Amino acid sequence: MERTVTVVPEAGLHARPAAEFVRTANEFECELLVGLADGDRTANARSTIAVTGLGVESGEQVRLVAEGEDAAAALDALEAVLTTPEGGED
């Protein structure tokens, strides 16, 4: 399964949003990858270093790839993290 999502938090996938993203990814059993939607490079969604190393900024689109039994739920949860402004709902 794949999904493209626009990153909302002002910090992009750095600092707190990246930590929350990785924490959420680690709640699921499926294989999870993340990368810029317009690039070929992907990273393990369970690794803070790998996720922050992508350099994803606010407003950029990322491609989430999930494979496994709970893939749909994982994509839903990760999309929620990426589309929620820092500090919660506005």
C-alpha positions as CSV (number, residue, x, y, z in Angstrom):
1,M,0.0,0.0,0.0
2,E,1.1,3.5,-0.7
3,R,0.0,7.0,0.2
4,T,1.2,10.5,-0.6
5,V,0.8,13.1,2.2
6,T,1.6,16.8,2.5
7,V,3.7,17.5,5.7
8,V,1.9,20.1,7.8
9,P,4.1,20.7,11.0
10,E,6.3,23.8,10.6
11,A,9.4,21.8,11.5
12,G,8.7,19.3,8.7
13,L,10.0,15.9,9.7
14,H,12.6,17.2,12.2
15,A,12.7,17.3,16.0
16,R,9.3,16.6,17.7
17,P,7.3,15.7,14.6
18,A,9.9,13.2,13.5
19,A,10.0,11.7,17.0
20,E,6.2,11.4,17.0
21,F,6.3,9.9,13.5
22,V,8.8,7.2,14.5
23,R,6.9,6.4,17.7
24,T,3.8,5.9,15.7
25,A,5.5,3.8,13.1
26,N,6.9,1.5,15.8
27,E,3.3,0.7,17.0
28,F,2.7,-1.4,13.9
29,E,4.1,-4.7,12.7
30,C,4.1,-4.0,8.9
31,E,7.2,-2.8,6.9
32,L,7.2,1.0,6.7
33,L,9.1,3.3,4.4
34,V,9.0,7.0,3.9
35,G,10.5,9.3,1.2
36,L,10.0,12.5,-0.7
37,A,7.2,12.0,-3.2
38,D,9.3,13.3,-6.1
39,G,12.4,11.3,-5.2
40,D,13.7,7.7,-5.3
41,R,15.3,7.7,-1.8
42,T,13.3,6.1,1.0
43,A,14.0,5.6,4.7
44,N,13.0,3.2,7.4
45,A,10.0,4.9,9.1
46,R,11.1,3.4,12.4
47,S,14.5,5.2,12.5
48,T,14.7,8.8,13.7
49,I,18.1,9.2,12.1
50,A,16.8,7.9,8.8
51,V,13.6,10.0,8.9
52,T,15.3,13.2,9.8
53,G,18.1,12.5,7.3
54,L,15.5,12.9,4.5
55,G,15.4,16.6,5.2
56,V,11.6,16.8,4.7
57,E,10.3,20.4,5.1
58,S,6.8,21.7,5.9
59,G,4.6,21.7,2.8
60,E,6.6,19.0,1.0
61,Q,4.9,15.8,-0.1
62,V,6.1,12.4,1.2
63,R,5.3,8.9,0.0
64,L,4.5,6.4,2.7
65,V,4.8,2.7,1.8
66,A,3.5,0.0,4.0
67,E,3.5,-3.8,3.5
68,G,1.9,-6.2,5.9
69,E,-1.2,-7.1,7.8
70,D,-1.8,-3.7,9.5
71,A,-0.6,-1.6,6.6
72,A,-3.8,0.4,6.2
73,A,-4.0,1.3,9.9
74,A,-0.3,2.3,9.9
75,L,-0.8,4.6,6.9
76,D,-3.8,6.2,8.5
77,A,-1.9,6.8,11.8
78,L,1.2,8.2,10.0
79,E,-0.9,10.4,7.8
80,A,-2.6,11.8,11.0
81,V,0.9,12.7,12.4
82,L,2.0,14.4,9.2
83,T,-1.2,16.4,8.8
84,T,-1.5,17.7,12.4
85,P,0.1,21.0,13.1
86,E,2.7,21.0,16.0
87,G,1.0,21.5,19.3
88,G,-2.2,19.7,18.2
89,E,-5.2,20.8,16.2
90,D,-5.6,24.5,15.4
